[in-house]
Amino acid sequence: MYETALIETGKSWCVSINPMMAPLDEQFHRALLAWRAEPYDGDTVVEHLVRIVRPNPQSAVELARGHLTAVQVDVQAVAYQLLAVAAELGDQQVRTDVASLVLEAYEDESERDPDVLVGVVRALGSAQDPRGLPVLTALAAHPDAGVRFRVAADLPMIMGDPPERDGVTALIALAADPDPQIRDWATFGLGSQADADSEAVRQALWARTGDAYADARDEAVVALARRRDAGVRPLVADLLSQPSVGTLIFEAAAHLKDPALLPLLRRFDVADDDVRAAIEACDPGGSAGSGVAIP
């Protein structure tokens, strides 16, 4: 499809761009160079992929198709990332085509490079196609943390409404992952993105309320408050009493609509939108303006 020259830099092989390349091929190659750069330059990768997709998302899908079976796994990985961007920026037909192409190209995950699998997951999640659910749930237990993280982030996009049981089960498992960021995203997906509520879901959320990773803990707290779980009120009160309070805790207070939280909320600066929203939710007939900033 295009001509390249491999140049030995002394540390690694890089690729020079042939000036005769077609514009889309050149942008893909620039994305590949950014992918291979040390340190990794993710923003530049996305920038080049967006430049490919914006003029014609369907053409971007066809360009990616030609690279999915490349010998170099990093070329495959960038091709799947290109499909993800096409699904994000394209219309429903593009999303359907992306999902179909990824599922057609996908093979046994045990034989695939983790970077390629991350691209597979992101492309299917961006396509928002429920046909991808079996792939993502199978990858939820992958040994590579990067793959599991991508599943935790993208699985809620294809679980449906109401969410499929297999997807909920996978998120429950990921919410207990050894990696704190995976726990955080899985708890967010389970608690706030997916409209799922069951004894198993509540148990998973309650388990995270004691998480040493504050972001995961706060996601669990706000998720329980969204479900109006009365048991979470003392925890919200305790967290509002701490010197540093995360935004999600004010959101949790707003969900609870409990006037008993007003004295704690009014310690904070009501000029803050999150604080004001929580006060107004807990005291809809009152005046949020009576609050003062914490000294």
Rosetta blueprint (number, residue, H / E / L):
1 M L
2 Y L
3 E L
4 T E
5 A E
6 L E
7 I E
8 E E
9 T L
10 G L
11 K L
12 S L
13 W E
14 C E
15 V E
16 S E
17 I E
18 N L
19 P L
20 M L
21 M L
22 A L
23 P H
24 L H
25 D H
26 E H
27 Q H
28 F H
29 H H
30 R H
31 A H
32 L H
33 L H
34 A H
35 W H
36 R H
37 A L
38 E L
39 P L
40 Y L
41 D L
42 G H
43 D H
44 T H
45 V H
46 V H
47 E H
48 H H
49 L H
50 V H
51 R H
52 I H
53 V H
54 R L
55 P L
56 N L
57 P H
58 Q H
59 S H
60 A H
61 V H
62 E H
63 L H
64 A H
65 R H
66 G L
67 H L
68 L L
69 T L
70 A L
71 V L
72 Q L
73 V H
74 D H
75 V H
76 Q H
77 A H
78 V H
79 A H
80 Y H
81 Q H
82 L H
83 L H
84 A H
85 V H
86 A H
87 A H
88 E H
89 L H
90 G L
91 D L
92 Q H
93 Q H
94 V H
95 R H
96 T H
97 D H
98 V H
99 A H
100 S H
101 L H
102 V H
103 L H
104 E H
105 A H
106 Y L
107 E L
108 D L
109 E H
110 S H
111 E H
112 R L
113 D L
114 P H
115 D H
116 V H
117 L H
118 V H
119 G H
120 V H
121 V H
122 R H
123 A H
124 L H
125 G H
126 S H
127 A H
128 Q L
129 D L
130 P H
131 R H
132 G H
133 L H
134 P H
135 V H
136 L H
137 T H
138 A H
139 L H
140 A L
141 A L
142 H L
143 P L
144 D L
145 A H
146 G H
147 V H
148 R H
149 F H
150 R H
151 V H
152 A H
153 A H
154 D H
155 L H
156 P H
157 M H
158 I H
159 M L
160 G L
161 D L
162 P L
163 P L
164 E L
165 R H
166 D H
167 G H
168 V H
169 T H
170 A H
171 L H
172 I H
173 A H
174 L H
175 A L
176 A L
177 D L
178 P L
179 D L
180 P H
181 Q H
182 I H
183 R H
184 D H
185 W H
186 A H
187 T H
188 F H
189 G H
190 L H
191 G H
192 S H
193 Q H
194 A L
195 D L
196 A L
197 D L
198 S L
199 E H
200 A H
201 V H
202 R H
203 Q H
204 A H
205 L H
206 W H
207 A H
208 R H
209 T L
210 G L
211 D L
212 A L
213 Y L
214 A H
215 D H
216 A H
217 R H
218 D H
219 E H
220 A H
221 V H
222 V H
223 A H
224 L H
225 A H
226 R H
227 R L
228 R L
229 D L
230 A H
231 G H
232 V H
233 R H
234 P H
235 L H
236 V H
237 A H
238 D H
239 L H
240 L H
241 S L
242 Q L
243 P L
244 S L
245 V L
246 G L
247 T H
248 L H
249 I H
250 F H
251 E H
252 A H
253 A H
254 A H
255 H H
256 L H
257 K L
258 D L
259 P H
260 A H
261 L H
262 L H
263 P H
264 L H
265 L H
266 R L
267 R L
268 F L
269 D L
270 V L
271 A L
272 D L
273 D H
274 D H
275 V H
276 R H
277 A H
278 A H
279 I H
280 E H
281 A H
282 C H
283 D L
284 P L
285 G L
286 G L
287 S L
288 A H
289 G H
290 S H
291 G L
292 V L
293 A L
294 I L
295 P L
